[in-house]
């Protein structure tokens, strides 16, 4: 029989000495799937970052569609309020711009990037009067895409470091700017649906 000695390393000691160096978790890109002995590690972005990137992209694609509606639809069609509807295509487009600024910027304690006059005219609870100035239409058109791009840039800079909790009319409570960014996708989807319904009705008339 061999006289070789077998050295046993207590499992607790092994975890204490190895894990802190190999499995430290961070908020930024995380190192996971590491094999302790091979050092074969893969880096990936946390799921929340992946979700937000998708939210930014979906919002931007939706805004491109709204921009096309705003630029290509005759003004009389944009402003028409059909029977049975409370608003028009124009109001829905302007409303999503204003709401995104309030949900993401105002409740984060940051200055909004559109005029207060636009906010007062198109925030939640307002109704259109069937009119719109060329200046207002230009202001909304010029804000549709940049406000999404600025939101993504400002988030990347860490500008939104606080948030005032807010419960939406859909009974969803937003507790962080991430909540607001994701909820905004849902909100804009609702108003895109309203716009498509309005287009069907006004095109027939």
C-alpha positions in Angstrom: 0.0 0.0 0.0 1.3 3.5 -0.9 2.6 5.7 1.9 1.5 8.9 0.0 -0.5 11.3 2.1 -3.8 12.6 1.0 -4.4 16.2 1.8 -8.0 17.2 2.3 -9.0 20.9 2.0 -12.1 21.7 4.1 -14.9 22.8 1.8 -15.6 25.9 3.9 -12.0 27.1 3.6 -12.2 26.5 -0.2 -15.3 28.7 -0.6 -13.9 31.4 1.6 -10.6 31.6 -0.4 -11.9 31.1 -3.9 -15.4 32.5 -4.3 -14.9 36.1 -3.4 -12.3 36.5 -6.1 -14.2 34.7 -8.9 -17.9 35.4 -8.3 -18.1 39.0 -7.3 -21.4 40.5 -8.6 -21.5 44.0 -10.0 -24.2 46.3 -11.3 -22.3 46.8 -14.5 -21.6 43.9 -17.0 -21.5 40.8 -14.9 -19.0 37.9 -15.1 -20.9 34.6 -14.9 -20.6 31.0 -16.1 -17.0 30.9 -14.8 -15.3 27.5 -14.3 -13.1 27.9 -11.3 -10.2 25.9 -12.6 -10.4 26.7 -16.3 -11.1 30.4 -16.0 -13.5 30.1 -18.9 -15.8 33.1 -18.3 -18.4 34.9 -20.4 -19.5 38.5 -20.0 -23.0 39.7 -20.6 -25.2 42.6 -19.8 -27.7 42.2 -16.9 -31.2 41.4 -18.1 -32.5 44.9 -17.0 -30.0 46.5 -19.4 -31.1 44.2 -22.2 -34.7 45.0 -21.5 -34.1 48.7 -21.4 -32.2 48.7 -24.7 -35.2 46.9 -26.2 -37.5 49.5 -24.7 -35.5 52.4 -26.2 -35.5 50.7 -29.6 -39.2 49.9 -29.6 -40.0 53.5 -28.5 -37.9 54.9 -31.3 -39.5 52.7 -34.0 -42.9 53.7 -32.8 -42.0 57.4 -32.9 -40.8 57.0 -36.5 -44.2 55.7 -37.4 -45.9 58.6 -35.5 -43.6 61.1 -37.3 -44.7 59.6 -40.7 -48.3 60.0 -39.7 -47.8 63.6 -38.6 -45.9 64.6 -41.8 -48.0 62.7 -44.3 -51.5 63.1 -43.0 -53.5 66.1 -44.2 -54.0 68.6 -41.4 -57.8 68.5 -41.5 -57.5 64.7 -41.0 -55.1 65.1 -38.1 -57.5 67.5 -36.3 -60.8 65.8 -37.0 -62.6 64.4 -33.9 -65.0 61.7 -35.2 -68.3 61.1 -33.5 -67.8 58.8 -30.5 -64.2 59.8 -30.0 -62.8 62.3 -27.4 -59.7 63.2 -29.3 -57.9 63.2 -32.6 -54.8 61.9 -34.3 -52.9 65.1 -33.6 -53.7 65.1 -29.8 -52.5 61.4 -29.5 -49.2 62.1 -31.1 -48.5 65.2 -29.0 -49.7 63.5 -25.9 -47.1 60.7 -26.1 -44.3 63.2 -26.4 -45.5 65.1 -23.3 -46.2 62.0 -21.2 -42.8 60.5 -21.8 -41.2 63.7 -20.6 -43.3 63.7 -17.5 -42.9 60.0 -16.6 -39.2 59.9 -17.2 -37.9 63.4 -16.6 -40.3 65.2 -14.2 -40.7 62.3 -11.8 -36.9 61.8 -11.8 -36.5 65.4 -10.7 -35.0 66.5 -14.1 -36.1 69.4 -16.3 -38.3 68.4 -19.2 -37.1 69.0 -22.8 -40.4 70.3 -24.3 -42.2 73.6 -23.5 -44.5 73.9 -20.5 -47.2 75.2 -22.9 -47.1 71.9 -24.8 -47.4 70.0 -21.5 -50.4 72.0 -20.3 -52.2 71.5 -23.6 -51.5 67.7 -24.1 -51.0 66.2 -20.6 -53.3 63.5 -19.2 -56.9 64.8 -18.7 -56.8 67.3 -21.6 -59.0 67.3 -24.6 -58.3 68.8 -28.0 -60.2 71.7 -29.4 -59.8 70.7 -33.0 -57.1 73.3 -33.7 -53.3 73.4 -34.0 -50.9 76.0 -35.0 -48.1 75.4 -37.5 -45.6 76.2 -34.7 -47.1 73.5 -32.4 -47.1 70.9 -35.2 -43.4 71.7 -36.0 -42.5 71.6 -32.3 -44.0 68.1 -31.8 -42.5 66.8 -35.1 -39.1 68.1 -34.1 -39.4 66.5 -30.7 -40.7 63.0 -31.6 -37.3 61.3 -32.3 -34.8 63.5 -30.3 -36.7 63.0 -27.0 -36.2 59.3 -27.3 -32.6 59.6 -28.2 -32.0 62.1 -25.4 -33.7 59.8 -22.9 -31.4 56.9 -23.9 -28.3 59.2 -23.7 -29.3 60.7 -20.3 -30.0 57.3 -18.9 -26.5 56.1 -20.0 -25.0 59.2 -18.3 -26.7 58.2 -15.0 -28.7 61.4 -15.0 -31.8 59.7 -13.4 -30.5 59.0 -10.0 -33.8 59.4 -8.1 -37.5 58.9 -8.7 -40.8 60.1 -7.1 -43.1 57.1 -7.0 -46.2 57.5 -9.2 -49.3 55.4 -9.8 -50.6 55.6 -13.4 -54.2 55.6 -14.5 -53.6 52.0 -15.5 -53.1 51.3 -11.8 -49.4 50.5 -12.4 -47.1 52.0 -9.7 -43.7 53.3 -11.1 -41.0 53.3 -8.5 -37.9 53.9 -10.6 -37.0 55.5 -13.9 -36.6 51.9 -15.3 -40.2 51.3 -14.5 -41.2 54.5 -16.3 -39.2 53.7 -19.4 -40.8 50.3 -19.7 -44.3 51.5 -18.9 -43.9 54.3 -21.5 -43.6 51.6 -24.2 -47.0 50.2 -23.1 -48.5 53.8 -23.0 -47.3 54.7 -26.5 -48.6 51.4 -27.8 -52.1 52.2 -26.5 -52.1 55.6 -28.3 -50.7 54.1 -31.5 -53.8 51.8 -31.4 -56.0 54.8 -30.9 -54.4 56.6 -33.9 -54.9 53.5 -36.1 -58.6 53.4 -35.1 -59.0 57.1 -35.8 -57.4 56.8 -39.2 -59.9 54.1 -40.2 -62.8 56.3 -39.2 -61.7 59.6 -40.7 -60.5 58.0 -43.9 -64.0 56.7 -44.5 -65.6 60.1 -43.9 
